[in-house]
Amino acid sequence: MNDKIVYLFLLNMWIMKRIDEAYLSEQVVKGRINEGEKAVILVASQVV
């Protein structure tokens, strides 16, 4: 369940433009999210 919370948190931070792709890549390396979750986050729309 904790992994889902991290994923949703990062998704929301992406949507609000608080993090970038490099930060997401770091989270994959640290094992907090996987490549599939990163890909889904990257295709999500961001606020303008």
N, C-alpha and C positions, 0 to 999 in steps of 0.2 A: 504494500500500500504506500509506503514511503516513496518508492520510485515514481509512482503516479503523481504524488504531490510535487515532486521536483520537476517532472515533465510539465505539469500544468502551470507551475510557477514560471518556468522558463518560457513557455508559450505566451503567457500573459506579458512577461517582460519584453518579448520580441514584438508583440502586437503594439506595445506602448513605445517601441523604439528605444528601449533602455539597454539592450544588448545587441551585439552584432554577430556575424557568422563566425568570426575568430573565437569569440567567447563560447559559442555553442560547441565549436570543435574542441576547446579545452575541456568542456564538460563531458564530451565523449571519451576523451583520453582518461579523465578521472573516473570514468565508469558511472557517472550520474545519469546519463541517458545513453541510448544506443544510436547507431547510424540511422535507423528507420525513423526514430522519434525526431532526430535532428532534421531529416528530410521533410517530415510533415510540418515542423515548425517553420522551416525556411519557405515553404510555399504559402504559409498563412499571410493574409493581408495585414499590413501595418497601418496605423493611423496616419493621417496626413497633417 
